[in-house]
Amino acid sequence: MGSLVYGECKCGYKKERMCLGGGMDSFETVANFPYYCKTCEEVVMHNTFMKPAICSCGQLMVRYDDPTLSKPKSEVPSEVFNWNFGGSEKLVLTENGYLCPKCKEYTLEWCPGGCWD
């Protein structure tokens, strides 16, 4: 079962209802996760199983669990989303501050919103 996650920044940027992970029928082939597209200045959902992660604009995207896209808020941040896929790989979003695609500050936060299937 996947998770619903929202993204919000203090600048007003919002990313509504992202369906992360995969459902019961798709978890072996779908692992949706937010990526950053520098060209579009947007959070883009992408199936992590599909590599490379290329935006519709043609730009190579960076997965939001990349350490360059977050700043720790606490020593041990709580997890907002956690998904194991492809054997040993893991997708994780925490309560850290993430790079906002609009204001370029590390003030984008992920908020849990439930489950999807």
N, C-alpha and C positions, 0 to 999 in steps of 0.2 A: 504494500500500500504506500502510495506517495504522500508527500506533504504539500500543503498550501502555504506559501510564504509571500509576504508583502515587503517591499522595500520603501523606506521613507528617509528623506534627508531634511535637515532643518532649513535648507534653502527653498523648500517647497517641492522638490523633485519627488515623484512617487512612481513606483512600479507596482501596479495592481496585480493581485491574484496570480502568482506564478505556481504552476503545477510541477513540483520538483520530484525527481526520482522516476519511478514507473508504477504502473498498475499491475493487478494480478495477471492480466493477459499480455502485458508487454515488458515486464521487469527484466527479461533476458535480452531484450533488444533496445530498450529505451531507458536512459538515465538522464532526464532533463535537469539542467543546472544553469544558473545565470553566468553569462560571460560579459566582458567589457569590450565594446567596440569604440576605439579611440576616434575613428573617423566619423561615425554616426553620433558620438557622444550619447550613448544609450546602453542600458542593460538589455542584453539579448538572450532569450532562452535558446538553448542548443542541446541536442542529444549528444551526450559525452561519448557514446559509442561511435559516433561519426567523426572521424579524424581526417584531415585537420579541421579545426573549428574556424570556418570561413563565414563571415557575415554576408548578407545579401549584397552589400556594397563592394565586396571583394577583399575586404580587410581581414587579416588574421586576427582572431579574438583571443583574449586572455581570460582564463577561467577565474571566477571570483574567489577561489580558495588559494590562488597564487599569493605568496607572502607580500609581494610588492603592492597588492591592492588593499591591504588592511593595516591598521595600527591597533595594538592591544589596548583595551580599556582597563583590563585587570590582569593580574598574574595568571589566573586560570579562568578564562572566559567560559561561560555556559554555552552549550551547543544549541543552536536554533534548528539545525537540520543536519542529519547524519545518514549517509546512504552507502552501503557497500555494493560494489559492482565489479564485474570482470575479474573475479577472484580476489586479489589482494588490494585492489584500488578502493579508495574511499573518498566520498564527497562530503565536505563539512562546511557549514556556515556557523559562525559563532556570534556572540554579542559584541565583537570588536567593532570599531568604526571602519567602514569600508570607503573606498574612493567613490565619490559621487560623480557620475558622468557629466553633470551640468556645472556644478560650482568648483569641482576639482579638489574639494576638501575631504578629509577622512571622516565624514559625518553621516554617511549612508548607513542605516541600520536595517537589519532583517528582522521581521516580526512573524512569528508563527500564526497560522490562520486555520489550522485543522488538517484534515486528511482528504485524499481523493483516491479513487480506484478506477 
